[in-house]
């Protein structure tokens, strides 16, 4: 106890006495965690929010393939596998579980496994020496925020902590304290107005059309087209074939009997690659005659099957901007949620919001996303209202927008006084964060 007290004193002296301590930034997402040090341009590592869980009654790790051992955590008879390499090693009875749900931490035990791995294998440091900034969703409940603060102070003994809404961070990454942030991620797409660095919660609008929805549409299309999705791990050898010919491939001989969750996870990675490589959003509402004149996109699946994709690659993501054909008019398009969100804000703020529309999120990387949104908003918004889309061209800047904003904020000298310190936590407890962080 005295040793921890000395650490607290030394860190407080460094934080508030002028010496600089490098803060760490964690951006929590439904598909991955982005982690790294403040002042950096991009995260040091991106770790899947999925964890492999294996209950086999043993503690022998000798059978693991090279690279898997580093991500392994043993808890009694349960083994945990984190990060890409160890997750993708086929093992009997290994289940794949996502610790996140709807952008919030759902399984705190698995969250701790990812944090343990982040500190020991990615950051190579101890938690007690670095203040930490966490991004969180505007939809995160108070109880989950309190739980996060409690874990970081009680288990990891961080010297200080700061929680910030990911929409605010994404706006700051583009140098905008006031903006409307269009965040299209895995689970949903949301329009979140930010005014002077604060989220306006009453004007947030979201729809459940995100990356997972597009992936499910891709999966459905491939199934209807009788295109088999074969994960890479099953293939020992494949023979080149002509376009649309039946693939010729050999299955690996020694494969364990894997669980459905792990097999689906590996199939999903193939569909994800197909989505990122092939799909494109047309500049105007989908018209089969127009898109049929546009260039096709060639794609080869892991088993060797290959094909040119034309109309389909425009038709699938079109549902983000025109969901009515398949949704019965029950879903709002992306341009609709932006206009709805801005319309719920004060009339004096709307011009500034429309002049600062920040696009972020991995799903927004589908080719043509910003251009189509700009076109649809121009048609919906009054002609006197000036529109300006802020969408970084680089994929890293758009995918990691919230993390980059956190890196900028956490590196400013004046910001050190805004942390929620261990001393404040010991005095006021976890419930005080709601007054400390908006």
N, C-alpha and C positions, 0 to 999 in steps of 0.2 A: 504493500500500500504506500509506503514511504517512497519507494522507487518511482511509482506512478505519479506521486505528488511532485517529485523533483522534475520529472519529464514535463508535467503541466507547467511548472514555473519557468523552465527553460524555453518552452515553446511560446508561452505568453510573452516572455521577455523579447524573443526574436520577432514575434508578430507585431507587437505594439511598441517595440523599442527602436524600430527603424530597420532592423535586419530583415531581409526578404526571405520568406519561405515559399517555395514553389507549390502552388495549389494544384490539385488534381481535378479534372473535369470528367464527370460521368453523364452520358446522355443515354437514358433508358428508352428502348423502343420495343415494339411488339415482336420484331424479328431479330434484333441484335442490340448489343450494348456497345456504345462507342466510348473509349476511354483514352486518356492521355493527359499530358501536363499542360497547364495554362501557358500562354504565349506561343504555343506551337500553331502551325498553320492547319494541321489536320490531326485526327486521332492517331495515337500510337498503335492502337489495335482495335479491331471490330470483332466482338465475340458473339456468336449466336445466343439468343435468349433461350435456346433449347438445351436441355441437359439429358444425357443418357443415364438411365438408372438400371442397374443390374443387381438382382437379388439371387445370388447363386450359392450362398452358404460357405464360400471360401474367401481367402484373402490373398490368393496367389495371382500375381500380375505377370508372371514369366511368359504366359501365352500371348500377351498383347503384342501386336505388331509394332515395329519401330515408329515412334512418334506418338503412339497412343498413351504410353505410360506417363508422359508429361501432363496430360490432362486428367489423369485418374485421381479420384479421391476415394478412400476406403473408410466407411463408417460402419463398424461391426461387420456384418455379412453383406452390406450393401456397398456397391461401387458406383461412383459417379464419374461421368465422362463429360468434359467441357471442351469447347473450341472445335474447330472444323475437323482437324485431323483425327482426334480420338472419337468424335461423334460418328465419323463415316467408316470406322473399322467394323466389319460385320461380326457380331457376337451373338450367340444364342441367348434368348430371353432378355436382351437389352431393350428397354422401352425408351421412347423419346418423349419427353414432357417439356412443354413450354412454361416457364415460370411467370410469364406475363399473360394478362387477359384484358382486352379493351384498353391497352396502353398503360395499365397499372399492374404493379406486382401482385401476383395471386398466390404463388407458392414461395414463402419466405425462406424455407430450408434450401431450395434450389437457388434462390437468389444469393444466399450466403456462399454456396459452392462457387458461383460465378465470381463473386467478390474475392473469395480466397484465391482463385486462380488468377484473377486480374492483378492482384498485388504480388503474388509469388512468381508468376511466369511471364507476365507482360510488363508490369511497371518495375519489378525488381526492387521493391521498397517496402517499408513497413507503414501501416496505416497511421500509427500514432505520431508520425513526424510531418504529416501534410494535411492542411485544411482541404476540404473537398466541396465541390459545387455539383449538385445534382439537378438535372432538368427533370421536370415532371409535367404530366398532362394537366390541362386546366380542369379535366373531369375527375382528377384524383380526389378521393374522399379524404376528410380530415383524419379519420382513423388510420388510413394507410400512410399519410404523411407523418403522423406521430410514430407509427411503427418503424418507419425508415429511420427517423431521427434516433429513436431508442436503440436500434440495432447498431447504428454507426457510432454512437457514444458508448454504449454498454459493452458491445463485443469488440469493436475495432478501435475504440479509444481515440477517435480522431480529435485533434485539438480544436477544430472549429468546422462549421458546416453552413452551407447556404443552399436553399431551395429556390428555384426560379422556373417559371412556366416556360415550356419549350417554345411557345409562340413568341414570347418576349425575346428570347435568345435568338431565334431565327430572324426577327426584325432587326435586332442589334447587329447581327452578322452582316447585314446590308447597310448598316449605318442609319437605320430609321427608328427613332423612338416612338413614332406614331405610324401605324400601318395596319392593313388588313392582311393577315397571314393565311394563305391557302396551303394547307398541309395535307398532302395526299400520301398517306402511308399504307401499311399493309392491311390494317383493319378497317379504316374509314377515311373519308376525306372531310375536312372541316374548314370552315371560314371563321377566323378568330380575330376580332378587332383589338388592336393594342393602341392605347392612348397614353403618351408620355411615360412609356415603360410599364404600364399596368394593363392587364387584360380586362376587357369589359365583359364579364361573365354572362350578363343578361342578353347579350347580342351574339353569343356563339351559336353557330348552326353547323350541324354535321349530317352526313348521309353515310350509310354503310357500304358505299361503293369505293373500294380501295384495291390494293394489290392482290389481296386474297380472292376477292370477287373476280378480278380479271383472270387470275390463275385457274379458278374453277371453271370459267368460261372456256379457257384454252383446253383444259382437261376434257370438258364435254365435247368440244369440237373434234379433238383428236380421237375420242372414243367413237363418235358418230362417223368419222372418216376411216375407221378401222386401222388407225395408225397406232401401233403398239409402243407404249412408253416403257423402255427397258433401262433400268439404272446401270450406271457404269460398272458397279462392283460385280455384276453377274457375268460380264463379258470377258472371255479369255482371248478370243480372236474373232475378227470379222473380215469378210471378203467384200471388196468393192463391188457395187451393183449399179446398174443404170437407174435413172430417175424413175420413181414409183414402182420399181421392182421389189419383190419380196426380199427382205434382208436375209443374208446368210451369215450366221454367227455361231460361235461355239461357247457353250456355258462353262464356267469354271467348275472343276471337278470337286474341289473341297470347299464347299460353302456351308456354313452353319445354318440351322433352321432359325431364321430371324423372325421377330415379332411384326405384327401388322403395322404398328406405329413407326417402327424403324424403316420398314419397306416403303411405306407411304412418304416418309420424310425424304428418302432417296429419290423416289419418283418425282416428288415435288421440286427437287433441285433441277431435274431435267426440264420440267415444265417452266420453271423460273428462267432457265437459260433460253428456252424457246421464246418465251414472252419478251425478254430483253433484246433478243437478236432479230426478231421478225416483226413484231407489232409496230404499228404507226397510226397516228391519228390524222385524219384528213383535215385540211384547212377549212373546208366548208362541210355542212351537214352531209352525211353519207349518201352518196348517189352511186348506184352500181355502175351506171354507164360511165361516169367520170373516173371512178377508181379503177375500172377495168383497163383504162388507158395508161395508168401509172405503172412504173417498173415493179416487177415482182421481186421477192426476196427468197433466196435459196437457203435451205437449212438441212443439215444432216444430223440425224439422231444417233445416239451412242451405238445402236446395233447396226448402223450402216444404211438404214433407210433414208433416202433423201428426196426432196421435192421442192418445187417452186411454189411459193404461196403468194396469192394475189389479193383478191377481194377480201378473203377471210382476215387478213392481217389488219385491215381497216375496220371491218365490221365488228370484231370482238371488242376493241377499246372504245368504239363509238358509244357504247352504253354508258360510259362515264358522263357524256355530254348530252345524250338523248336516251334516257332509261325507259321511256314510255312504252316502246314496243313490247318489251318482255316483262315489265314491272306493273303493267296495268295502270300507269299514271300515279302510282303510290310513292315513287321515289323522286327526289329533287335532283336536277342536274347540277354540275359543279358551278356553272355560271349562275344558276338560280339561288344556290346557297350563299354565294358571294353577295348578290344583290339583296337577298333577304337579310343577311347579317348587317350590311351597311345601312339598310333602311330602318333597322332597329336602334341605330345610334342617333345621337343628337344631330340635328340638321346642320349645325355649324362645323361638325367634325367630318361629315361625309366627304366634302371635297378633298381633304387631306388624305382620307382613307383611300379613295379612288385613285389618288395620285401616287399612292405607295402600296401597290399590291405585290406582296412578297410571296413567291412560289417556292415551296420546299417539300421535302418528302421523297422517298425512293420511287414511288409510283408516278411522280411527276416527270421522271426521266424518260417515259415513253416518248418517242420522237413525235414532235408536233404538238405536245401538250400546251406549252405557253402560248403558241400562236393561235391555237383553236380557242383557248380561253379568252384571249384578247379579242378575237373576232366575235365570239358570242356575247361578251360583255358590252362591246360597242353597240351591238344590236339591242341590248336590254336597257342600257343606261341613257339618260337624257343627253342630247347632243351638246349641251352647254357644259357638261361635266367632263373634265379632263381625266383621261385614263393613262396610267403608266404602270406597266408590268416590270417587276424587278425579279428576273430569273437568271441567276448566274449560269454562264455557259458550261462551266466545268461540272462534271458529274459529282465530284467530291464536295464542291461548295453547296450544291443543292441537296445532296443526300445528308451531309453532315452540318447543315445550316445551324441547328440548335447547338451542336457541340462547338462549332467555331465561335458562335456568339458567347457561349460560356467561357471559352478560352480568352476572348477579348475582355470580358467583364472581370474575370478572376485575376487578370494580370495588372489591373490598375491599382496604383498605390492607395488611393482614397477608399477603394472598395474594401480594404482590409478591416476597416472599422464597422462594416456592415455584417460581418460574419456572426453566426450564432455560436458563441464560444462554449467550451466545456464548463467554464465557470458559470455562465448564464444558465446552462442546462442543469447544473447541480443545484442552482438556487431556485430556478423557476419551473424546471421540469419540461417535459416534451410538449405540453399543451400551450406553452408560450410561443411556439413557432407560428401560430395562426395570426398573432399580432405582429410578429417580426417579419413574416413573409406574406405578401398579398397573394 
